[in-house]
Amino acid sequence: MYGYLPEDNELRGRCFLLMMLTSALHNLSRSVGVAMLATNGRMVAFYSAGGEVLAFFIFKGLRRDYYWFPKLTKGLSLSSSTIHLFSIKIITDFSGCLHLRHPYECGGLVFSVSMLWAQIFPFVALQLFDGENKSTITLFLAASFALWLVLTIAFFCTINTRYVTRAKPSEEQSLSRRIKKKNVETVGSLTSLFVNVGTSTPSSAPRRLLSTHASTF
């Protein structure tokens, strides 16, 4: 996982266990919050989730990072990027998948805010909850948050923290960034992705290989 996991079987297993436990608590906290909102009406929960997704779309648009990397026609690029961003936002909100912390998915800022908001959200929803056993639910949420906090600290104490941030992007990251910058242009087909990125088209490689072999005879 991007160098986070230490090169030790025991520590690696501990990291995977901590990731599964924190993801489970993340999902539990978020789901309980949505369930409590839904007791006031399904549309309340729908508007809450929709508002978060809309804010995510606006944030990505302001950062000029809305479009997905495949270069398609303008309509397909917009629709596929919207579906992609919607999917990763929902998956992040309800699973806390660390892979989506990547800059070309949610990004570090959005991912971190999502992790914190998932723990705060049920306490906000609790204020709108009119059901019974409110004090019991409060104690349950407090215990869940405390356990999540302990597991998160233990996870950061276990991983290789030098890989959390990188001063210089790799060649592969730089290439991916160039591809995303070119995505805002309207193109005719997906094949132009290969034409613009490299110095040759996919079909030119076999021709070069064939001519190389022919010159040896």
N, C-alpha and C positions, 0 to 999 in steps of 0.2 A: 504494500500500500504506500507507494510514493516514498519509500525509505523510512516510514514511521516505525515499522516493526523491527525490533532488535534482532540481531543474528544469534539468537539463543532460543532453543526449543521451549524451555520453560517460560521465558519472558514472552515469547511469541504466543504461546497458548494462553497466557494470562491476558495479553492484549485482546485476543479474540473473545475471551470470556467477558472481559470488561465492556467491549463494544456491544456484545449481545445484550448484556444486562442494562446498559445505559439506553440502548435503543428500545428495549422493552418498557422501561420506565418512561421514556419519552413518549412512546405511543400510548401508554396507559394514561398519562397526565393529559395529553391532548384529547384523547377519546372521552375521558370523563368530563372535560370542559365542554366539548361539543354536545354531549348527552345532556348536561345540565342546561345549556342554552336551548336545546330542542324542547325542553319541558315548557318553555315559554312560547313555543310555536316553532314549527319547522323553518319558517321563513327567517326567523331571527338567526338561527344557525347558518342558514344559506347566505344571508346578507353579510354575516361576519366572515365566513370563508371567502365569499366573493370579493369583499373589500380588501382582504389581504392579497388575493391573487391580482386584483387590479392595481394595488400599490406596487406589487412586484413588477408588473408589466411597465408601469410608468417609470420605475427606478431603472429598469433595463433600457428603456427608451432614452431617458435622459443621459445615460452613460454611453449611448450609441453602441449598445451591446445586445440589441434585441434579436438580430437575425442569426439563425443557425448557420453552421459552416457549409452545408451543401449549397452549391450555386444553382438555383433553379430560376424559373421565370418569376416575375414580380409577385403574381398572385399566389403561386405555389410556395414561394419563399416565405411570404407573410403568414400563410395559413400553417405551414409546417413548423415555422418558428413559434407561432402561438401555441400550437399543440405541444411542442417540446417544452416550452417554458411552463405551461400549465401542468404538465406531467411531473416535471422535476420539483415544482413548488409543492404539489400535493404529496409526493413521495417524501420530500424532505420534512414537511410538516408532521407527517404521521409515522416516519420511520427513523429520522435522524441519520440517514445513510451518509457515512463520511466521504464516500466517493463523490457526492454531489457538492462537496466543498470546493471542487476544482473551479478555477477562474472562469472556465467556459461553460460551467453549469450554473449553480447558484452564486458562487463566489464566496470568499471568506466572510465578508461583512454580512450578507444576507443569511448565510448558514449560521453564523454565530448568533445573530438576532433571533433567528427561528428557534435555536436551541433554548435561549433564555425565555423567549415568549411562550414556548410550550409549557414551561414551569410556572409562569405568571398567569397565563390564560385561565386555568381552572379556578384560581382564586378570584379573578374578575367575574367569571361566570357564576361563581358561588354567591356573589352579591345579588345576582338577578334570580337566584334559585329560590323557589317558594315551597319546596317539598319538605318532608320530614327528615329527621336525623341530620340536621345541618351541622351540628357540633361534631358528630362522628365523622362526617365527610371532611370537615376541616382538619381534624386530627390525622385522618388518612392521607390527605394531600400534603400536610406538613411532613409526615414521615416519609412519603414518597419523594418529596423534594430533597430532604436531608440525605436519604440514601443515594439519590441521583448525584448530589453534590459530592459526596464521598467517593463514589465510583468514578466520577469525572476527574477528580483530583488524582486518584490512584492511576487512572489511565495516562494522564500527562506525566506522572512520575515514572511510568514504565516505558513509554515510547522514546525514540530518539528525537529529542526536541530540536536538534539542529536542522532537521528536514521540514519543520513546520513552515519556515519562511526561507526563501532562496534569493540571494542577492542578484544573481544573474540567470536569466532564463536560458534553458537549453536550446539547442538548435531545432529540436522538434517543436518546442513551444513557440519559437520565433516563426517557424513555418506555418503553424496553425494560426498564429495571430495575423500573418499576412493573408492567409486564406479568408479569414473572417472579415478583414478590411475590404477585400475585393467583393464580398458577398452583396454589398449594397447596390452594386451595378446590376442592371438587367441583362441577362444573357439568354441565349436561345435554348440551350440544352445542358444537361449535366456533363457532357463530354468536354465542355469548355473549361471545366475545373482543371483537367489535366493539361490543357493547352496553356493556361495562364500561369499555373504554379511553376512548372518546370521549364526547361529549355527545349523540350521535345514533346511530341505527342506520343500516346501509347503505341500507335501503329508504326512510329519511326524506329522504335527499338529493334523489332525483328528485322527491319530492312537494313539497319546498320550491322546487326549480327550476321545477316546473310551476306552482305557485301564484304565483311571482314573475312568470312570463311572463303568466299570466292577469290579474294586477293591472294590467298595462300597457295592456290593451285597454279 
